[in-house]
Amino acid sequence: MARILSSKDLELLKKMVPELDTDISNPGFRSLLSPISKHFSSSASDFHQRLDRLSGPELSYLIDLIYQGDECLTCLVDEYLDILLDKIRRDISIQKADDLVEFLGYIKEE
């Protein structure tokens, strides 16, 4: 069952997916990043561009949702997760990205 997205969640969804209809009060998603990566992004580059629309505080909000278990990253393919982690490194801090990698137990094989 999908969680009920908050007004802040809906604001971020609309920012990353402006092509959505204006009435998105109940889009039926449990999280934001997974549907954006799977249903709205046509490529890794497109996903990157959508994430780049977020400010540092908005990205921090998403990170908080990850730690709370309200934002799921297990459905992101490695390439998209790498894009997210790179954005966190650039816009917030390397330490925050490293902490998230540790939290997720994410190990990338080179």
C-alpha positions in Angstrom: 0.0 0.0 0.0 1.3 3.4 -0.9 2.0 5.9 1.9 0.2 9.2 1.8 2.6 11.7 0.4 2.9 15.0 2.4 2.4 18.4 0.8 6.2 18.7 0.8 6.5 15.3 -1.0 4.0 16.5 -3.6 5.9 19.8 -4.0 9.1 17.9 -4.7 7.3 15.4 -7.0 5.9 18.3 -9.1 9.3 19.9 -9.2 11.0 16.8 -10.5 8.1 15.8 -12.7 6.5 19.0 -14.0 4.7 17.1 -16.8 2.4 15.5 -14.2 -1.2 16.8 -14.2 -1.8 19.7 -11.8 -4.0 17.6 -9.5 -1.5 15.2 -8.0 -3.0 15.1 -4.5 -3.0 11.3 -4.5 -0.5 9.9 -7.1 -0.4 6.5 -5.4 3.3 6.3 -4.8 5.0 5.1 -1.7 8.2 7.1 -2.4 9.5 9.6 -4.8 12.8 8.5 -6.3 11.6 5.0 -7.4 8.7 6.1 -9.5 10.7 9.0 -10.9 13.4 6.7 -11.9 11.2 3.9 -13.3 8.1 5.8 -14.7 9.2 9.3 -15.6 12.9 9.3 -16.4 13.7 8.2 -19.9 17.4 7.7 -19.2 20.1 8.1 -16.5 20.7 11.6 -17.9 17.1 12.5 -17.6 17.1 11.2 -14.0 20.1 13.4 -13.3 18.4 16.4 -14.7 15.3 15.8 -12.6 17.4 15.5 -9.4 19.3 18.7 -10.3 16.0 20.6 -9.9 16.2 20.1 -6.2 17.9 22.5 -3.8 20.2 21.4 -1.0 17.5 21.6 1.6 15.1 19.6 -0.6 17.8 17.0 -1.1 18.4 16.9 2.7 14.6 16.4 3.1 14.9 13.3 0.8 17.8 12.0 2.8 15.8 12.3 6.0 13.0 10.3 4.4 15.6 7.6 3.5 16.7 7.3 7.1 13.1 7.2 8.3 12.3 4.4 5.9 9.8 6.5 4.0 11.9 6.8 0.8 13.0 3.5 -0.7 16.2 3.2 -2.7 16.3 -0.6 -3.2 14.4 -0.2 -6.4 16.9 2.2 -7.9 19.4 0.6 -10.3 23.0 1.2 -9.4 23.6 3.8 -12.0 20.7 5.9 -10.6 21.8 5.4 -7.1 25.3 6.6 -8.1 23.7 9.7 -9.6 21.9 10.4 -6.4 25.0 9.9 -4.3 27.0 12.2 -6.6 24.4 14.9 -6.2 24.6 14.6 -2.4 28.4 14.8 -2.6 28.1 18.0 -4.8 25.3 19.8 -3.1 25.5 18.7 0.5 28.8 17.0 1.5 31.0 14.0 0.8 30.4 12.9 4.4 26.6 12.9 4.0 27.0 10.7 0.9 29.4 8.4 2.7 27.1 8.1 5.7 24.2 7.2 3.4 26.4 4.6 1.6 27.2 3.1 4.9 23.6 3.2 6.0 22.5 1.4 2.9 25.3 -1.1 3.0 25.9 -0.2 -0.6 29.0 -1.7 -2.1 29.8 -0.9 -5.7 32.0 -3.4 -7.5 34.4 -1.7 -9.9 
